[in-house]
Amino acid sequence: MISQLLALLGLLILCYRLWPRAAGGTSTKARAATDWPLVSIVIPARNEAKNLPQLLESLKVLDYPNFETIVVDDSSSDDTADIALSYGVRLIQAGPKPDGWFGKPWACHQGSFAARGEYFLFTDADTVHRPQSLTIALEELLAKSASGLSAIPFHQNPSLWERFLGPFQLLLIALTNPYGLPVPGRVFAIGQYLLFPKVYYDKIGGHEAIKSEAIDDLSLANRVLRSGGHWQVHTGESLFEVRMYETLGDFIKGWRRNFRGGLHHNSSWSSLEVFLIFMAMTIGINGNALSLTITGLTLLVLLLTQKKLGRFTSLGVLCLPFSMGLFTLVSLLAVYDKILAKPLLWKSRSY
């Protein structure tokens, strides 16, 4: 009976964390052309020749009337710089990375110096932005008087294996709580979409303040909250699409790095919640009617909510052990790396 109560609690937590709630905050008030502030879109890019064209094509059709695009070439060995120039955007060379800096914060830091806008949007080369995205994001930031904004991505998932990982992505959402009140240690932020007023970005120290952080997005969001600012998460219609990893090996390697970097951002409550959610997912195997009901409802919640996150197959929910096993594997590998202080490898660099 105790295990069923714990599993039921896990189901309730899952519902609270995942069930979409109104984003709110977007203004419908028309603006004069002169009222649209300049937004600097900063793109850190290291060997992104394959991804950059689709991003820059999507930025060309943004309906926002006043923005500049800055590509920061972070010592690429491919055609990243040439592709950026072919699109007529501003190209900045990041230059040699100083000791003590991670590559992405360094590139973003250089881009912020070159930026001329009143607002900065940091985005990644593996994203595709929807035409109204910047208008919606800035309107929401202004309507909420927010100090920073991030948004939930829509996963493209062109490969079959990616479409089975809806429950994995939902567990991440449950951990970061985008629909709840942001607090330090429990905040949703993703580096693929970070929008700041320049004045507040400078107030929190910009990327220089988190130069040695592997997970720059959570670090910046937590700095906003700890400085008394308001962090906003756009939870309405997706602003952008993404394909983060092309192979399962890259997926494991990338999330292993992300989990390791995020360990000190998550509280012990997060681990407890994951345990309770896992109980809700698995308690039905004992065959008891109540247990089967709890697990069945848990699967239904996953099935209904994964559609918002990307092109995931319903079979992924039925093959739940795949996502659960992968989540557990990546978590254990991250803890192993942290305990043994293993070097962090990313983009051909070791930290």
C-alpha positions in Angstrom: 0.0 0.0 0.0 2.9 2.4 0.8 4.4 1.8 -2.6 1.1 2.5 -4.3 0.8 5.8 -2.4 4.3 6.8 -3.4 3.5 5.8 -7.0 0.3 7.9 -6.9 2.3 10.8 -5.6 4.7 10.3 -8.5 1.8 10.4 -11.0 0.5 13.7 -9.4 4.0 15.2 -9.6 4.2 14.2 -13.3 0.8 15.7 -14.0 1.8 19.0 -12.3 5.2 19.2 -14.0 4.1 18.3 -17.5 0.5 19.4 -18.0 0.7 22.5 -20.3 -0.6 25.7 -18.7 -1.3 29.0 -20.4 1.9 30.9 -21.3 0.3 34.3 -20.9 2.1 37.5 -21.0 2.1 38.2 -24.8 0.7 41.5 -25.7 -1.6 42.0 -28.7 -1.1 45.8 -28.8 0.0 47.0 -32.1 3.4 48.8 -32.3 4.6 51.5 -34.6 7.6 50.5 -36.7 9.8 52.9 -34.6 8.8 51.1 -31.4 10.5 47.9 -32.2 13.9 47.9 -30.4 17.0 46.5 -32.1 17.6 42.8 -31.2 21.0 41.3 -31.7 20.9 37.6 -32.5 24.2 36.1 -31.4 25.1 32.6 -32.8 28.2 30.9 -31.3 29.5 28.5 -34.0 32.3 26.0 -33.9 32.4 23.7 -37.0 28.7 24.3 -37.8 28.9 24.4 -41.6 26.3 21.6 -41.8 23.7 23.3 -39.5 24.3 27.0 -40.1 22.4 27.3 -43.5 19.1 26.1 -42.2 19.3 28.5 -39.2 20.2 31.5 -41.3 17.5 30.7 -43.8 15.0 30.7 -41.0 16.2 34.0 -39.7 15.8 35.6 -43.1 12.0 35.1 -42.8 11.5 36.4 -39.3 8.6 38.9 -39.2 10.4 41.0 -36.6 11.4 44.3 -38.3 14.5 45.3 -36.4 17.3 42.8 -35.7 20.9 42.0 -36.6 22.5 38.6 -36.9 26.0 38.0 -35.6 27.8 34.7 -36.1 30.8 34.2 -33.8 33.2 31.7 -35.4 34.9 29.9 -32.6 38.1 28.6 -34.3 36.2 26.4 -36.8 38.1 24.2 -39.1 35.3 23.8 -41.7 33.4 26.4 -43.8 31.5 28.0 -41.0 32.9 31.5 -41.7 32.4 31.3 -45.4 28.8 30.2 -45.0 28.1 33.0 -42.6 29.6 35.6 -45.0 27.6 34.2 -47.9 24.4 35.1 -46.0 25.5 38.6 -45.5 25.4 38.5 -41.7 28.1 40.0 -39.4 30.9 37.6 -38.8 33.1 37.9 -35.6 36.2 35.8 -35.0 36.2 34.7 -31.3 40.0 34.4 -31.2 42.0 32.1 -29.0 40.0 30.9 -26.0 41.7 32.1 -22.7 42.4 29.6 -19.9 39.5 29.2 -17.6 36.8 29.7 -20.2 34.5 27.2 -21.8 34.2 27.6 -25.5 30.5 28.6 -25.8 30.6 31.2 -23.1 33.7 32.7 -24.7 32.1 32.9 -28.1 28.9 34.4 -26.7 31.0 36.9 -24.7 32.7 38.1 -27.8 29.4 38.3 -29.6 27.9 40.4 -26.9 30.7 43.0 -27.3 29.9 43.3 -31.0 26.2 43.4 -30.5 24.5 46.8 -30.9 21.0 45.9 -29.8 18.9 46.8 -26.7 18.1 43.1 -26.5 20.3 40.0 -27.0 19.0 36.7 -28.3 21.6 33.9 -27.9 20.8 30.9 -30.1 22.5 27.8 -31.5 23.3 26.7 -35.0 21.2 23.6 -34.7 18.0 25.5 -34.4 15.3 26.5 -36.9 13.3 29.6 -35.9 9.6 30.0 -36.8 8.7 33.3 -38.6 6.8 34.9 -35.7 9.1 33.6 -33.0 11.1 36.7 -32.2 8.1 39.0 -32.2 6.2 36.6 -29.8 9.3 36.2 -27.5 10.0 39.9 -27.2 6.3 40.8 -26.7 6.2 38.3 -23.9 9.4 39.5 -22.3 8.1 43.1 -22.3 4.6 42.2 -21.2 6.0 40.3 -18.2 8.7 42.8 -17.4 11.1 39.8 -17.5 14.8 39.9 -17.0 15.3 36.9 -19.3 13.3 34.4 -21.3 13.8 30.9 -22.6 11.5 28.6 -24.6 10.7 24.9 -24.9 12.0 23.5 -28.2 10.1 21.4 -30.7 12.2 18.3 -31.5 12.4 17.5 -35.3 13.4 13.8 -34.8 14.0 12.8 -38.4 15.4 9.4 -37.4 13.3 6.5 -36.0 15.3 6.0 -32.8 14.8 9.7 -31.9 11.0 9.3 -32.1 11.0 6.7 -29.3 12.6 9.1 -26.8 9.5 11.2 -25.9 9.5 9.9 -22.3 13.2 10.8 -21.9 12.5 14.4 -22.9 9.4 14.5 -20.7 11.5 13.5 -17.7 13.8 16.4 -18.4 10.8 18.7 -18.5 9.5 17.3 -15.2 12.9 18.0 -13.6 13.2 21.6 -14.8 9.6 22.6 -14.2 8.9 25.1 -17.0 5.2 25.5 -16.1 5.9 26.3 -12.4 7.3 29.3 -10.6 11.1 29.6 -11.4 13.3 29.4 -8.3 17.1 29.0 -8.0 17.9 25.3 -8.5 14.6 24.6 -10.2 14.4 26.7 -13.4 14.0 25.8 -17.1 16.4 27.4 -19.5 17.9 26.1 -22.7 20.9 27.7 -24.5 19.3 27.3 -27.8 17.0 30.3 -27.0 18.0 32.8 -24.4 16.6 36.4 -24.7 17.8 39.2 -22.4 17.5 42.9 -22.1 21.1 44.2 -22.6 20.9 46.1 -19.3 20.1 43.0 -17.3 22.5 40.8 -19.2 25.2 43.3 -18.1 23.9 43.5 -14.6 24.4 39.7 -14.0 27.8 39.9 -15.5 27.0 38.3 -18.9 28.8 35.2 -20.0 32.0 36.3 -18.3 30.3 35.6 -14.9 29.8 31.9 -15.9 32.9 31.5 -18.1 33.8 28.2 -16.4 30.3 26.7 -16.4 29.6 23.8 -18.7 25.8 24.5 -18.6 25.7 28.2 -19.4 21.9 28.3 -19.8 21.0 27.2 -16.3 23.8 29.2 -14.8 22.6 32.5 -16.4 19.0 31.8 -15.4 20.0 31.1 -11.8 22.0 34.4 -11.8 18.9 36.3 -13.0 16.8 34.8 -10.2 19.4 35.3 -7.5 19.8 38.9 -8.5 16.1 39.5 -7.9 15.1 39.4 -11.6 12.1 37.6 -13.2 12.8 34.6 -15.4 10.1 33.9 -18.0 9.6 30.6 -19.9 7.6 30.7 -23.1 5.3 27.7 -22.9 2.9 28.5 -25.8 3.3 27.5 -29.4 6.9 26.4 -30.1 9.2 29.2 -31.2 11.9 27.1 -32.8 12.7 23.5 -33.8 15.9 21.6 -33.1 17.8 18.4 -33.8 20.4 18.2 -31.1 22.1 14.9 -31.9 22.2 12.9 -35.1 23.3 9.5 -33.6 22.4 7.7 -30.4 26.1 7.8 -29.4 26.2 11.6 -29.7 22.9 11.7 -27.8 24.4 9.8 -24.9 27.6 11.8 -25.0 25.8 15.1 -25.1 23.4 14.4 -22.4 26.1 12.8 -20.3 27.9 16.2 -20.4 24.7 18.1 -19.7 23.7 16.0 -16.8 27.1 16.3 -15.3 27.1 20.1 -15.6 23.6 20.2 -14.2 24.3 18.2 -11.1 25.0 21.2 -8.9 21.9 23.0 -10.2 19.4 20.4 -9.2 18.3 19.8 -5.6 17.9 16.5 -3.8 14.2 17.0 -4.3 14.7 16.5 -8.0 16.2 13.1 -7.5 13.3 12.2 -5.2 10.8 13.3 -7.8 12.4 11.2 -10.5 12.3 8.2 -8.2 8.6 8.7 -7.5 7.8 9.2 -11.2 9.8 6.0 -12.0 7.6 4.2 -9.4 4.5 5.5 -11.1 5.8 4.2 -14.4 6.6 0.7 -13.2 4.4 -0.2 -10.3 1.9 -1.8 -12.7 4.1 -4.8 -13.2 2.9 -6.3 -9.9 -0.5 -6.9 -11.5 -2.6 -5.2 -8.8 -5.6 -3.4 -10.1 -4.7 -0.1 -8.4 -1.1 -0.4 -9.5 -2.1 -1.1 -13.1 -4.4 2.0 -13.0 -1.6 4.2 -11.8 0.8 3.0 -14.4 -1.9 3.2 -17.1 -2.7 6.8 -16.2 1.0 7.6 -16.2 1.4 6.3 -19.7 -1.6 8.3 -20.8 -0.1 11.5 -19.4 3.1 10.8 -21.3 1.2 10.0 -24.5 -0.8 13.2 -24.4 2.0 15.6 -23.4 4.8 14.4 -25.7 3.0 15.7 -28.7 3.8 19.2 -27.6 7.5 18.5 -27.5 8.2 17.1 -30.9 7.6 14.4 -33.5 7.5 11.4 -31.2 5.8 8.1 -31.8 3.2 6.7 -29.5 5.2 3.5 -29.5 7.9 5.3 -27.5 5.5 5.3 -24.5 4.8 1.6 -24.9 8.6 1.0 -25.1 9.0 3.0 -21.9 12.0 0.9 -20.6 14.1 2.3 -23.5 13.8 5.9 -22.3 14.0 4.9 -18.6 17.1 2.8 -19.2 18.7 5.6 -21.2 17.9 8.2 -18.6 19.3 6.0 -15.8 22.5 5.2 -17.9 23.2 8.9 -18.7 22.6 9.8 -15.0 25.0 7.2 -13.7 27.7 8.1 -16.3 27.4 11.8 -15.3 27.8 10.9 -11.6 30.7 8.7 -12.4 32.4 11.5 -14.4 31.8 13.9 -11.6 33.1 11.7 -8.8 36.3 10.8 -10.7 36.7 14.4 -12.0 36.9 13.1 -15.6 37.8 15.6 -18.3 34.8 17.0 -20.0 35.2 16.6 -23.8 33.1 18.8 -26.2 33.7 20.2 -29.7 37.2 18.7 -29.8 38.2 20.4 -26.6 39.0 19.1 -23.2 38.0 20.9 -20.0 
